[in-house]
Amino acid sequence: MLKFLEKSRAATVLILTLVAWLSGSATAWAQLDNRAFYNRLPLGPGYERQIRLDVQGLLFNKDNEYFNKIDPGLTYFGAQLAPRLVYFPASNLRLEAGIFLQRDYGTRGFRQVRPLFTLKYANGPHRLLFGNLEGSLQHGYIEPMYDFERVLTDRQEEGTQYQYLTTNTFLDAWVNWRRQQYRYSNYQEEVAGGLSLERRLLGDSASWLLKLPFQFTATHRGGQLDTVDRPLQTLFNLATGLRVRRALAARFVQAAHFDGYVTYFHDYSFTYELPYKRGTGLYLNAGLDTRLSNLQLAYWQGSGYISPLGGRLYQSVSVSVADPGYTEKQRQLLILRAIKDYKLPGNVVLTTRFEPLYDLNNGLFDFSFALYLNFSQSFLLGTVQDK
């Protein structure tokens, strides 16, 4: 762990310098608007001394009809439920405990049964969380940096999180302690973390919006207490670019937008297990928000790009069972997305997504389609009275 900290010192200095310059929108959407999947934990004077029962849930069905050698097709079909008991000792302090359940259809029992504990403190634009984080898609990463499907496979993150939220700045710095190690463990410790930062440069009365994003993730696998003869691994990923959005007054088209990012991968391990030590990527997105659906055309060009938290399609290494060890240094993809959120009664949101894609290098056409039903309810159980 000490070696990991030493090797990441230069990257940390760079990030803190950038944060100091940029800090100064309370929501980052990356290249997609995933707000239906968010679970922000509210605070404020109206909650002081309240005891509440919060219930969040997700029903999902995502079918990836993929036939490439990098990311084979699969289907996600199941449900998540997260009831939590919440107490507000003060207007800016939130304590909660609950349970997270995930049931994958077609299996017996639960895939995940995990306790939930969170303390959230707010002071002006600053937010500090301990325990279960406001993580997953809420970090606001682009898909080459953070896979959308992690909300279906590994949604809960545990550790520490700092947020700085103003009208012009969204900053989210987090550490997710993924696996604890003990003396004589037969496995390595695992930790992930990162920083997601977005600064609004322009937002005028003509409905123009210009934002500068910066994104960073790091993963580390190692430790000094285990009995495993396996080298340490430390991986870094960076992304930055520009986001432009123009609101339109047309009846059918509400907005046009363009997002462009460059990404970088670096393996800082002492012993290299991966086929590429460094990699880059170019990620361009252009879209229209219409009355029928939000449409987006994305182009990805990657060279030796690897991201342990990122979407599998964008990477140069395979996760296929049929083609283990397969690599494809140069990747070029065209992805069309048609996305629509339908607001139903009772704080329920139905999301439909259809995403055909074309592999330019291999001449392959794949697609995925999905249905998601997100719901969120908060029930007041009572108020603690002063004695």
N, C-alpha and C positions, 0 to 999 in steps of 0.2 A: 504493500500500500504506500510506503514512503517513496519508493521509486516512482510509482504512478504520480504522486504529487509533485515530485521534482521535475518530471518530464512535462507536466502540464502547466508549469509556472509561466512560461512564455505566453501560452495561449490565454491564460487567466489575465495577465497584464494587458494584453491586447483587448480582451473583452471589456474589462473594467474601464479602459480608456475610452472605448466606444460608448459605453453606457453613460459615462460622465458627460460626453458631448451631446448625446441625444436626449437624455432625460429632461424633462422640462415641464388615442381612442381607447377607451377602456375595453375594447374588444378587438382581437386579431382573428381574422378568418382564414389566413393563408390564401390559397388559390380557390378554396371552396367555402361556402357558407354552411357550416356544420352546427348552427345554433340549436337545432332540434335535439342534438345529443349533449348539450351542455347541462351542467348541474351546478350553477353558481350557488354559493352558500350565503344568503342575504344577512345583513346586519343593519341596525339602525334603531333610533329611539322608539319606534313603534313596537319593537320586539322585547324591550327590556323587561326582565323577570318572567318572561313567558316560558311555558313548557309546551312543546309542540311535537306532533308526530308527522314526520316528512316521509313520503313514499315516492320513490322513483322506480320506473320500470321501462323495459325495452323488449318488444317482440320483434324478432328479426328473421329474415329469409333472404340470403344472398347466394346466388348461383354463379360461379365463375366457370364459364365454358371456355377454358383455355386448353390449347393443345401444343404449347411450345415447350422447349426443354429447360427453360429458366424457372417458370412458375406454373406447375400443373394445375388443372382444374379441380375444384372442390366446391362443396356446398355447405353453408352455414344455415342452420335452422334451429331456433330455440328461443329462450326467454331469459331475461334478467330481472331481478327484483331486489330493491335495496330500501327496506324500512329502517328509519332511524328515529330515536328519541332525542330531542334537542332542548337544551336549556340555555337561556340568555341571562347570565348573571348581571350584565351591564349592556348598554346599547351597542358597544363596540366589541363585545366578547361573546363568542358562541362555542358551546361545548355540545358534542353529540356522540352517541354510541348506537350501533346498530349491527346489521348483518347484510352481507352481499351474497345472493344466491344466483347461480347460473345453471340452467337446465338445457342441455342440448338434446333435441328430439332424436329419437331413434336409439337412445341409450337408456340404461337403468340408473336411477339415482341422479345426483347432481354432479356437474363438472367442477363447480367451485362452491364452497361454503366458507366464507371468510368474515371475520369480525371487522367492524368499522369503528374507528375512534378518530375524532378530529377536534382540535382546538384551533379556532380562527380568531385573530385579533386585528383590529383596524385602527389606524391613527392617521386621519386625513387621507392622502392618496396611497398610503402604505398599507399592505396586507401581509400578515405572517400566519402561516399554517404549519401545524405539527400533526403528524399522523397520516390519515388518508388525504391525498392531495386533490386539488381541482385540476386533475391531470387529463391524460389521454388526448382527445381531440381539442380540449380546451386550451392547450398550449398554443395552438394556432400554427403548427408547422405545415409546410408543404409535404406532399406525399412521398417524394424521394427521401425526405428526412424522417418522417414519422408515418407509418403505415395506417391508413384509415381502418383496416381490419383489426387493429389492436383493440378497438373498442368492443369487438366481439370475442377476442381471444385472451386479452390481458389488460382489462380495463382499469383495475385498481392499482394505484401507485401509492407507496408508503414512504414517508420520509419528512423532508422539510421543504417549504416553498415560500418564496418572497415575491410579492407583486407590487408594482408601482403603476397606478392607474390614474390618468388624467384625461382631459379632453383630447390632448394631442399625442399622448404617449401610452403605449401598452408595453409593460415589461414583466416578464415571468421568468424567474430563476428558480430552479428546482433540483432536488436530489431524490432519487428513488432507490432505496436500499432493497435490492431485489432478492438477495439471498445472504443470510447471516451464516458466518462460519464459526466453529468452535474447535477447541483443541482435539486433534486427531480426527477431524472430519475427513470423510472420503470424497469430498467435493470442494470446489473453490468458492470463495465469496464472489458476489456479483453486485455491481452498483452501476447505475445509469444516472445521468443528469444533463442539464443543459440550460440554455437561455434563449428565450424567444422575445424579440424586441421589434416594435414597430412604431415609427415616428411619423406623424402627419406633417407634411411639408406645406401643403396647400389645401384649403377647403373654403371656397368662396361662395358668394351668392349666386353665381352662375352654375352651381352644382358640380363644379370640378372637384375631384379629390385626388391628391397625390401623396403617396406614402412610401417611406423607405424602410424595408424590413431587414433585419439581421437575425439569423438563426444559427444555433450551435448545439450540438449534442456530443456527449462523451460516454463511452461504456468501458468498464474495466472488469476484468476477471482475473482473480489471483488470490492473494492472502499468504500468510506465513504460518498457519496453524494446521493445514491439511496434510494428508498423507499421499496426495495425488502427485504423480510425477508428470506434471503438465506445465508448460511455460505460462508466464503472465501474458495477458493480452490487453492492450489499451488502444482504443480506436476513437478517432475524432472525425466529426462531419460539420461542415460549415455551409451556409447558403446566404446569399444577399442578392438584392436586385432593386426593382422599382415596381410600384403598383399605381395604375391610373384608372380612374372611374369617372364616368360622365353620366349624370342623371338626365333623362330625356323626357320631354313632355308628350311624346306620341302615345296614342291610345293603346297600341299593341306592344311597343317596346318601351320599357321603363328605364333601362340603363344599358350602357356599353362599357366594357372594361378590358384592360390588358395588364397582365402580370408577367414579368420576366425575371428569371433567377439564374445565377450561376452557382454551382455547388462544388464542394471540394471534399475529398476523403483522404485521410492520412492514417496509416498504421504506425503507432508509436511504440509497438512492442519491441522487446529486446530480441525475441526469437519469432520469426515470421512464419505463421501457419497458413496465411491466406495467399492466394496466387498473385495479388496485386498489393504493392505497398502504398501507392498513391492512385487517386482517380479524380476525374472531373465530370461535370455534367452541365448541360444547358437545358433549361426548362422554361418554355414559353406557353402562355395561356391567353386566349382571346375569347370573349364571350358576350352574350346578350341576355338580359333578363326580360322575358316576355310574359304576357298574360297566361300563356299556356304552359310554359316551362322555362327554366333557366338553361341556356345552351352554352357549351364551352368546347372549344377545340384546343387541345394541348399537344405540344411537340416536345419530345424528350430525346436528347442525344447524350449518351453517356460513354465514357472511356475508362475502363477499369474501376468503375464506381461501385463501392460497397457501403452499405449502411445497415448496421445490426438492428436498428429501430425502424428503418425505412421500408417502403413498399417493395415487395419482391420483384415486381415487373421491371423496375428501373435498374436492377443490379446486374452485374456482370458475372455473378456466380449463381449456380443452380441450387434450388431446394428440392429438385425432383427426385423421387424414389427410383424412378426408372432410369435416370441419367445422373447418377451421383458423380461428383467431380467435374461435371461439365462446366465450361466457362465460355463466355462470349464477351471479349473485351469491348468491342464496339456495339452499342445498342442504339437503335433509332426507332421511336414509336410515334404514331399518331393516335390520339385518343379523343373520341367525341363523347361528351357527357350531356345527358338530358336529365335534369334534376327538378323535382317539384315537391314543395311542402304544402300539405293541406291541413289547416287548423280545424280540428274537430271540437265539439263541446267537451268541457271538463278538463281543460289543459292537456289535451291529447293532440299529437301531431303525427300525421301519416306522411311518410317520405317515400317517394318513388325515384329510382335511379336506373337508368339504362346507359351502359358505357361500352360501345363497340370500340375496338382498337385494331390497328394495323401495324404489323412488324415490318418495317421498311427493309431491313437487312435480309430477312428470311422469306418475305412474301406471304406471311401468315395473317389470317383474319381471325380474331378471337372477340368474345364479348362477355359481358356480365350484366345481370339485372337483379334488382333488389327491392324489397319492401321492408320498411321499418315503421314501427308504431311506438313512439315515445310518449310517456305520460308522467306527470309530476303533480302531486297533491300535497298540501300542507294543512294539517288540522290542529286547531288550538285546543289543547287539553285543559289549560288553566293558567293562572298567574300567581306567582308567589307574592304574598302580601308582606309589607313591612310590619314588624312587631311593635 
